[in-house]
């Protein structure tokens, strides 16, 4: 047993890393990451394409480029409510509603760069990609 003693701290660290791995919220369990088109229009006009590693990153879409924290306030089948807090006092509260596993509605409001915003966005999964946004 003594010969394994030096390994124990490292093994404990691995256990902690496993516990810290992001869990997929229950509301998004059937929703796959990948290439998503996000639009202000339910018909999908003038979409912006995003390659997502984790779909929950849509909750902080208004704060892209800023490292923000997310707290899940409510996680029910088909509906996720997320608080987003960012450096400098920026924040958002986002509601993601799952219409289908490939179609989402996002309502988000808060403060970005000192200015208020209130957006309703529609997202649809259009394929696979090599995720870049949401990378750790």
DRENDRENGU-338656 format. One record per atom (N, C-alpha, C): x, y, z. Coordinates in Angstrom, 3 decimals, always signed. Layout:
BEGIN
+----------+----------+----------+
:        X :        Y :        Z :
+----------+----------+----------+
:        X :        Y :        Z :
...
+----------+----------+----------+
This chain:
BEGIN
+----------+----------+----------+
:        X :        Y :        Z :
+----------+----------+----------+
:   +0.815 :   -1.193 :   +0.000 :
:   +0.000 :   +0.000 :   +0.000 :
:   +0.863 :   +1.263 :   +0.000 :
:   +2.017 :   +1.201 :   +0.706 :
:   +2.880 :   +2.372 :   +0.774 :
:   +3.418 :   +2.770 :   -0.591 :
:   +3.631 :   +1.818 :   -1.458 :
:   +4.191 :   +2.165 :   -2.766 :
:   +3.212 :   +2.985 :   -3.605 :
:   +1.922 :   +2.949 :   -3.268 :
:   +0.918 :   +3.737 :   -3.995 :
:   +0.642 :   +5.087 :   -3.335 :
:   +1.191 :   +5.303 :   -2.138 :
:   +0.938 :   +6.543 :   -1.395 :
:   +1.286 :   +7.792 :   -2.203 :
:   +2.405 :   +7.834 :   -2.941 :
:   +2.710 :   +9.049 :   -3.718 :
:   +1.678 :   +9.324 :   -4.816 :
:   +0.937 :   +8.325 :   -5.251 :
:   -0.043 :   +8.511 :   -6.312 :
:   -1.370 :   +9.051 :   -5.802 :
:   -1.645 :   +8.908 :   -4.509 :
:   -2.945 :   +9.277 :   -3.972 :
:   -3.335 :  +10.739 :   -4.209 :
:   -2.443 :  +11.718 :   -3.982 :
:   -2.855 :  +13.098 :   -4.260 :
:   -3.247 :  +13.306 :   -5.723 :
:   -2.519 :  +12.712 :   -6.643 :
:   -2.858 :  +12.831 :   -8.061 :
:   -4.186 :  +12.186 :   -8.390 :
:   -4.442 :  +11.036 :   -7.800 :
:   -5.719 :  +10.363 :   -8.027 :
:   -6.865 :  +11.187 :   -7.466 :
:   -6.665 :  +11.807 :   -6.320 :
:   -7.703 :  +12.665 :   -5.747 :
:   -7.985 :  +13.834 :   -6.688 :
:   -6.931 :  +14.385 :   -7.284 :
:   -7.115 :  +15.475 :   -8.233 :
:   -7.917 :  +15.046 :   -9.445 :
:   -7.674 :  +13.839 :   -9.935 :
:   -8.446 :  +13.326 :  -11.063 :
:   -9.910 :  +13.198 :  -10.703 :
:  -10.188 :  +12.761 :   -9.501 :
:  -11.573 :  +12.642 :   -9.057 :
:  -12.238 :  +14.011 :   -9.041 :
:  -11.511 :  +15.026 :   -8.584 :
:  -12.068 :  +16.372 :   -8.561 :
:  -12.314 :  +16.892 :   -9.969 :
:  -11.388 :  +16.593 :  -10.884 :
:  -11.585 :  +17.017 :  -12.263 :
:  -12.830 :  +16.381 :  -12.850 :
:  -13.043 :  +15.129 :  -12.564 :
:  -14.245 :  +14.459 :  -13.059 :
:  -15.498 :  +15.085 :  -12.500 :
:  -15.472 :  +15.483 :  -11.248 :
:  -16.640 :  +16.088 :  -10.622 :
:  -16.906 :  +17.477 :  -11.189 :
:  -15.854 :  +18.149 :  -11.671 :
:  -16.014 :  +19.506 :  -12.171 :
:  -16.448 :  +19.542 :  -13.639 :
:  -16.480 :  +18.398 :  -14.294 :
:  -16.879 :  +18.370 :  -15.697 :
:  -18.301 :  +18.917 :  -15.836 :
:  -18.538 :  +19.730 :  -16.866 :
:  -19.852 :  +20.335 :  -17.012 :
:  -20.930 :  +19.284 :  -17.265 :
:  -21.997 :  +19.410 :  -16.533 :
:  -23.132 :  +18.523 :  -16.733 :
:  -24.113 :  +19.196 :  -17.690 :
:  -24.687 :  +18.432 :  -18.578 :
:  -25.669 :  +18.980 :  -19.501 :
:  -26.960 :  +19.201 :  -18.719 :
:  -27.502 :  +20.416 :  -18.750 :
:  -28.764 :  +20.649 :  -18.057 :
:  -29.859 :  +19.711 :  -18.592 :
:  -30.733 :  +19.311 :  -17.717 :
:  -31.818 :  +18.388 :  -18.078 :
:  -32.635 :  +18.929 :  -19.258 :
:  -32.872 :  +20.242 :  -19.272 :
:  -33.660 :  +20.848 :  -20.347 :
:  -33.017 :  +20.657 :  -21.714 :
:  -31.680 :  +20.554 :  -21.738 :
:  -30.955 :  +20.455 :  -23.009 :
:  -30.430 :  +19.045 :  -23.281 :
:  -30.889 :  +18.069 :  -22.535 :
:  -30.364 :  +16.702 :  -22.636 :
:  -30.463 :  +16.122 :  -24.049 :
:  -31.487 :  +16.424 :  -24.786 :
:  -31.643 :  +15.883 :  -26.135 :
:  -31.164 :  +16.815 :  -27.231 :
:  -30.532 :  +17.914 :  -26.852 :
:  -30.099 :  +18.938 :  -27.804 :
:  -28.595 :  +18.800 :  -28.017 :
:  -28.190 :  +18.630 :  -29.263 :
:  -26.777 :  +18.369 :  -29.571 :
:  -26.008 :  +19.650 :  -29.861 :
:  -24.763 :  +19.721 :  -29.422 :
:  -23.900 :  +20.837 :  -29.829 :
:  -23.616 :  +20.724 :  -31.323 :
:  -22.972 :  +21.724 :  -31.862 :
:  -22.633 :  +21.708 :  -33.283 :
:  -22.848 :  +23.072 :  -33.897 :
:  -23.173 :  +23.088 :  -35.184 :
:  -23.378 :  +24.333 :  -35.916 :
:  -24.829 :  +24.779 :  -35.769 :
:  -24.999 :  +25.980 :  -35.222 :
:  -26.326 :  +26.543 :  -34.983 :
:  -26.457 :  +27.860 :  -35.722 :
:  -27.637 :  +28.114 :  -36.278 :
:  -27.957 :  +29.410 :  -36.864 :
:  -28.869 :  +30.137 :  -35.883 :
:  -28.477 :  +31.368 :  -35.556 :
:  -29.225 :  +32.175 :  -34.593 :
:  -29.735 :  +33.413 :  -35.317 :
:  -31.025 :  +33.689 :  -35.146 :
:  -31.657 :  +34.787 :  -35.854 :
:  -32.643 :  +35.504 :  -34.933 :
:  -32.918 :  +36.756 :  -35.236 :
:  -33.963 :  +37.495 :  -34.514 :
:  -35.339 :  +37.139 :  -35.050 :
:  -35.367 :  +36.449 :  -36.163 :
:  -36.619 :  +36.090 :  -36.820 :
:  -36.916 :  +34.596 :  -36.650 :
:  -38.154 :  +34.280 :  -36.317 :
:  -38.555 :  +32.878 :  -36.184 :
:  -38.445 :  +32.147 :  -37.521 :
:  -38.485 :  +32.891 :  -38.624 :
:  -38.355 :  +32.264 :  -39.943 :
:  -36.892 :  +32.036 :  -40.318 :
:  -35.960 :  +32.541 :  -39.495 :
:  -34.536 :  +32.297 :  -39.732 :
:  -33.864 :  +33.270 :  -40.663 :
:  -34.456 :  +34.432 :  -40.891 :
:  -33.860 :  +35.419 :  -41.788 :
:  -32.567 :  +35.976 :  -41.203 :
:  -31.599 :  +36.197 :  -42.057 :
:  -30.300 :  +36.790 :  -41.709 :
:  -29.680 :  +36.133 :  -40.476 :
:  -29.472 :  +34.818 :  -40.511 :
:  -28.931 :  +34.145 :  -39.325 :
:  -27.429 :  +34.369 :  -39.159 :
:  -26.996 :  +34.248 :  -37.927 :
:  -25.581 :  +34.226 :  -37.598 :
:  -25.244 :  +32.785 :  -37.266 :
:  -24.166 :  +32.265 :  -37.817 :
:  -23.770 :  +30.884 :  -37.546 :
:  -22.790 :  +30.821 :  -36.390 :
:  -23.063 :  +29.906 :  -35.471 :
:  -22.202 :  +29.695 :  -34.309 :
:  -21.891 :  +28.222 :  -34.170 :
:  -20.658 :  +27.915 :  -33.904 :
:  -20.242 :  +26.546 :  -33.662 :
:  -20.120 :  +26.378 :  -32.143 :
:  -21.027 :  +25.618 :  -31.553 :
:  -21.110 :  +25.518 :  -30.094 :
:  -20.604 :  +24.186 :  -29.574 :
:  -19.747 :  +24.260 :  -28.575 :
:  -19.279 :  +23.062 :  -27.861 :
:  -20.353 :  +22.616 :  -26.878 :
:  -21.020 :  +23.597 :  -26.258 :
:  -22.097 :  +23.334 :  -25.308 :
:  -23.244 :  +24.277 :  -25.644 :
:  -24.443 :  +23.735 :  -25.798 :
:  -25.599 :  +24.544 :  -26.178 :
:  -25.934 :  +25.579 :  -25.107 :
:  -25.633 :  +25.291 :  -23.856 :
:  -25.925 :  +26.229 :  -22.765 :
:  -25.207 :  +27.567 :  -22.965 :
:  -24.167 :  +27.608 :  -23.787 :
:  -23.463 :  +28.859 :  -24.065 :
:  -24.367 :  +29.882 :  -24.759 :
:  -25.468 :  +29.429 :  -25.350 :
:  -26.402 :  +30.382 :  -25.951 :
:  -26.969 :  +31.337 :  -24.903 :
:  -27.018 :  +30.920 :  -23.643 :
:  -27.544 :  +31.773 :  -22.575 :
:  -26.728 :  +33.051 :  -22.433 :
:  -25.453 :  +33.000 :  -22.805 :
:  -24.599 :  +34.187 :  -22.692 :
:  -24.216 :  +34.737 :  -24.063 :
:  -25.086 :  +34.575 :  -25.034 :
:  -24.796 :  +35.005 :  -26.405 :
:  -24.564 :  +36.520 :  -26.484 :
:  -25.237 :  +37.282 :  -25.671 :
:  -25.069 :  +38.739 :  -25.718 :
:  -23.734 :  +39.194 :  -25.120 :
:  -23.063 :  +38.302 :  -24.410 :
:  -21.772 :  +38.623 :  -23.806 :
:  -20.630 :  +37.847 :  -24.440 :
:  -20.758 :  +37.487 :  -25.698 :
:  -19.675 :  +36.755 :  -26.362 :
:  -18.381 :  +37.541 :  -26.301 :
:  -17.294 :  +36.808 :  -26.143 :
:  -15.993 :  +37.435 :  -26.072 :
:  -15.597 :  +37.844 :  -24.659 :
:  -16.506 :  +37.666 :  -23.714 :
:  -16.238 :  +37.993 :  -22.314 :
:  -16.386 :  +36.710 :  -21.512 :
:  -15.475 :  +36.459 :  -20.602 :
:  -15.539 :  +35.258 :  -19.773 :
:  -16.524 :  +35.519 :  -18.634 :
:  -17.705 :  +34.940 :  -18.742 :
:  -18.780 :  +35.151 :  -17.780 :
:  -19.093 :  +33.855 :  -17.040 :
:  -19.670 :  +34.002 :  -15.879 :
:  -20.140 :  +32.851 :  -15.125 :
:  -21.625 :  +32.630 :  -15.380 :
:  -22.039 :  +31.393 :  -15.305 :
:  -23.453 :  +31.053 :  -15.499 :
:  -23.954 :  +30.280 :  -14.290 :
:  -25.145 :  +30.639 :  -13.830 :
:  -25.805 :  +29.932 :  -12.741 :
:  -27.174 :  +29.501 :  -13.240 :
:  -27.441 :  +28.219 :  -13.175 :
:  -28.749 :  +27.716 :  -13.602 :
:  -29.740 :  +27.935 :  -12.470 :
:  -30.787 :  +28.695 :  -12.763 :
:  -31.813 :  +29.004 :  -11.769 :
:  -32.965 :  +28.008 :  -11.816 :
:  -33.294 :  +27.537 :  -13.009 :
:  -34.376 :  +26.562 :  -13.165 :
:  -34.050 :  +25.664 :  -14.354 :
:  -34.165 :  +24.379 :  -14.154 :
:  -33.866 :  +23.385 :  -15.193 :
:  -35.000 :  +22.373 :  -15.232 :
:  -35.940 :  +22.643 :  -16.135 :
:  -37.097 :  +21.751 :  -16.292 :
:  -37.072 :  +21.192 :  -17.706 :
:  -37.691 :  +20.051 :  -17.913 :
:  -37.725 :  +19.515 :  -19.282 :
:  -38.255 :  +20.569 :  -20.259 :
:  -37.435 :  +20.904 :  -21.234 :
:  -37.833 :  +21.849 :  -22.268 :
:  -37.643 :  +23.318 :  -21.937 :
:  -37.165 :  +23.641 :  -20.727 :
:  -37.026 :  +25.038 :  -20.351 :
:  -35.876 :  +25.226 :  -19.364 :
:  -35.009 :  +26.183 :  -19.671 :
:  -33.836 :  +26.443 :  -18.843 :
:  -33.755 :  +27.944 :  -18.562 :
:  -33.602 :  +28.313 :  -17.285 :
:  -33.433 :  +29.708 :  -16.894 :
:  -32.033 :  +29.867 :  -16.312 :
:  -31.268 :  +30.811 :  -16.881 :
:  -29.855 :  +30.962 :  -16.528 :
:  -29.550 :  +32.417 :  -16.192 :
:  -28.820 :  +32.633 :  -15.102 :
:  -28.273 :  +33.934 :  -14.749 :
:  -26.836 :  +33.978 :  -15.259 :
:  -26.464 :  +35.063 :  -15.909 :
:  -25.116 :  +35.238 :  -16.444 :
:  -24.514 :  +36.473 :  -15.775 :
:  -23.347 :  +36.320 :  -15.173 :
:  -22.652 :  +37.458 :  -14.563 :
:  -21.264 :  +37.579 :  -15.185 :
:  -20.900 :  +38.816 :  -15.516 :
:  -19.655 :  +39.074 :  -16.231 :
:  -18.851 :  +40.149 :  -15.516 :
:  -17.553 :  +40.225 :  -15.821 :
:  -16.730 :  +41.291 :  -15.249 :
:  -17.263 :  +42.666 :  -15.654 :
:  -17.034 :  +43.638 :  -14.822 :
:  -17.432 :  +45.004 :  -15.148 :
:  -18.896 :  +45.298 :  -14.896 :
:  -19.602 :  +44.393 :  -14.255 :
:  -21.002 :  +44.633 :  -13.924 :
:  -21.997 :  +44.217 :  -14.994 :
:  -21.526 :  +43.657 :  -16.105 :
:  -22.455 :  +43.165 :  -17.125 :
:  -23.154 :  +41.915 :  -16.615 :
:  -24.403 :  +41.732 :  -17.039 :
:  -25.156 :  +40.554 :  -16.624 :
:  -26.303 :  +40.296 :  -17.586 :
:  -26.888 :  +39.121 :  -17.461 :
:  -28.055 :  +38.768 :  -18.271 :
:  -28.857 :  +37.704 :  -17.533 :
:  -30.108 :  +37.623 :  -17.870 :
:  -30.951 :  +36.507 :  -17.457 :
:  -31.550 :  +35.969 :  -18.754 :
:  -31.319 :  +34.676 :  -18.992 :
:  -31.729 :  +34.064 :  -20.252 :
:  -32.634 :  +32.871 :  -20.021 :
:  -33.671 :  +32.800 :  -20.832 :
:  -34.601 :  +31.669 :  -20.820 :
:  -34.447 :  +30.950 :  -22.161 :
:  -34.052 :  +29.682 :  -22.106 :
:  -33.953 :  +28.872 :  -23.324 :
:  -35.114 :  +27.901 :  -23.313 :
:  -35.918 :  +27.942 :  -24.365 :
:  -37.051 :  +27.031 :  -24.510 :
:  -36.766 :  +26.097 :  -25.674 :
:  -36.860 :  +24.799 :  -25.420 :
:  -36.613 :  +23.794 :  -26.454 :
:  -37.926 :  +23.536 :  -27.188 :
:  -37.958 :  +23.912 :  -28.468 :
:  -39.118 :  +23.635 :  -29.299 :
:  -39.024 :  +22.205 :  -29.824 :
:  -37.864 :  +21.881 :  -30.386 :
:  -37.517 :  +20.521 :  -30.804 :
:  -36.026 :  +20.370 :  -30.484 :
:  -35.457 :  +19.176 :  -30.577 :
:  -34.018 :  +19.044 :  -30.331 :
:  -33.142 :  +19.853 :  -31.298 :
:  -33.716 :  +20.361 :  -32.377 :
:  -32.955 :  +21.150 :  -33.352 :
:  -33.446 :  +22.593 :  -33.454 :
:  -34.356 :  +22.982 :  -32.555 :
:  -34.945 :  +24.320 :  -32.618 :
:  -35.172 :  +24.870 :  -31.203 :
:  -34.615 :  +26.066 :  -30.952 :
:  -34.695 :  +26.683 :  -29.631 :
:  -35.165 :  +28.127 :  -29.747 :
:  -35.792 :  +28.604 :  -28.679 :
:  -36.125 :  +30.016 :  -28.558 :
:  -35.359 :  +30.544 :  -27.354 :
:  -34.718 :  +31.684 :  -27.520 :
:  -33.914 :  +32.287 :  -26.460 :
:  -34.430 :  +33.691 :  -26.182 :
:  -34.799 :  +33.927 :  -24.932 :
:  -35.177 :  +35.268 :  -24.491 :
:  -34.127 :  +35.692 :  -23.474 :
:  -33.477 :  +36.813 :  -23.738 :
:  -32.398 :  +37.257 :  -22.867 :
:  -32.471 :  +38.764 :  -22.689 :
:  -32.202 :  +39.190 :  -21.466 :
:  -32.162 :  +40.622 :  -21.183 :
:  -31.140 :  +40.894 :  -20.100 :
:  -30.610 :  +42.102 :  -20.104 :
:  -29.601 :  +42.452 :  -19.111 :
:  -28.878 :  +43.723 :  -19.480 :
:  -27.615 :  +43.796 :  -19.060 :
:  -26.765 :  +44.962 :  -19.312 :
:  -25.489 :  +44.492 :  -19.991 :
:  -25.130 :  +45.138 :  -21.089 :
:  -23.883 :  +44.862 :  -21.814 :
:  -23.202 :  +46.191 :  -22.072 :
:  -21.961 :  +46.322 :  -21.591 :
:  -21.189 :  +47.563 :  -21.748 :
:  -21.967 :  +48.779 :  -21.238 :
:  -22.677 :  +48.587 :  -20.136 :
:  -23.419 :  +49.677 :  -19.513 :
:  -24.756 :  +49.988 :  -20.156 :
:  -25.127 :  +49.275 :  -21.198 :
:  -26.378 :  +49.534 :  -21.913 :
:  -27.342 :  +48.363 :  -21.735 :
:  -28.627 :  +48.654 :  -21.547 :
:  -29.607 :  +47.564 :  -21.417 :
:  -29.899 :  +46.909 :  -22.765 :
:  -30.257 :  +45.646 :  -22.729 :
:  -30.698 :  +44.945 :  -23.930 :
:  -31.836 :  +44.001 :  -23.549 :
:  -32.659 :  +43.688 :  -24.517 :
:  -33.769 :  +42.753 :  -24.350 :
:  -33.981 :  +42.116 :  -25.722 :
:  -33.604 :  +40.842 :  -25.850 :
:  -33.635 :  +40.173 :  -27.150 :
:  -34.448 :  +38.889 :  -27.107 :
:  -35.116 :  +38.612 :  -28.193 :
:  -35.697 :  +37.299 :  -28.424 :
:  -35.017 :  +36.768 :  -29.678 :
:  -34.391 :  +35.591 :  -29.543 :
:  -33.650 :  +34.986 :  -30.644 :
:  -34.168 :  +33.575 :  -30.891 :
:  -33.969 :  +33.111 :  -32.102 :
:  -34.362 :  +31.760 :  -32.487 :
:  -33.126 :  +31.042 :  -33.009 :
:  -32.935 :  +29.825 :  -32.551 :
:  -31.749 :  +29.070 :  -32.961 :
:  -32.184 :  +27.724 :  -33.528 :
:  -31.492 :  +27.318 :  -34.575 :
:  -31.746 :  +25.982 :  -35.128 :
:  -30.427 :  +25.333 :  -35.479 :
:  -30.347 :  +24.052 :  -35.152 :
:  -29.125 :  +23.291 :  -35.427 :
:  -29.109 :  +22.914 :  -36.896 :
:  -27.995 :  +23.208 :  -37.577 :
:  -27.910 :  +22.945 :  -39.004 :
:  -26.839 :  +21.930 :  -39.363 :
:  -26.079 :  +21.459 :  -38.371 :
:  -25.069 :  +20.460 :  -38.690 :
:  -23.996 :  +20.344 :  -37.634 :
:  -22.952 :  +19.658 :  -38.020 :
:  -21.806 :  +19.455 :  -37.136 :
:  -20.725 :  +20.461 :  -37.483 :
:  -19.813 :  +20.659 :  -36.559 :
:  -18.683 :  +21.548 :  -36.791 :
:  -17.639 :  +21.260 :  -35.744 :
:  -16.520 :  +21.894 :  -35.901 :
:  -15.459 :  +21.799 :  -34.914 :
:  -15.652 :  +22.985 :  -33.968 :
:  -16.148 :  +22.738 :  -32.739 :
:  -16.498 :  +23.845 :  -31.843 :
:  -15.334 :  +24.769 :  -31.535 :
:  -15.597 :  +26.066 :  -31.640 :
:  -14.602 :  +27.053 :  -31.253 :
:  -15.138 :  +27.949 :  -30.138 :
:  -16.423 :  +28.291 :  -30.179 :
:  -16.980 :  +29.117 :  -29.127 :
:  -17.389 :  +28.216 :  -27.984 :
:  -17.031 :  +28.587 :  -26.787 :
:  -17.326 :  +27.763 :  -25.632 :
:  -16.190 :  +26.829 :  -25.304 :
:  -15.069 :  +26.952 :  -26.046 :
:  -13.916 :  +26.094 :  -25.753 :
:  -13.337 :  +26.472 :  -24.402 :
:  -12.837 :  +25.517 :  -23.722 :
:  -12.283 :  +25.775 :  -22.389 :
:  -10.824 :  +26.112 :  -22.471 :
+----------+----------+----------+
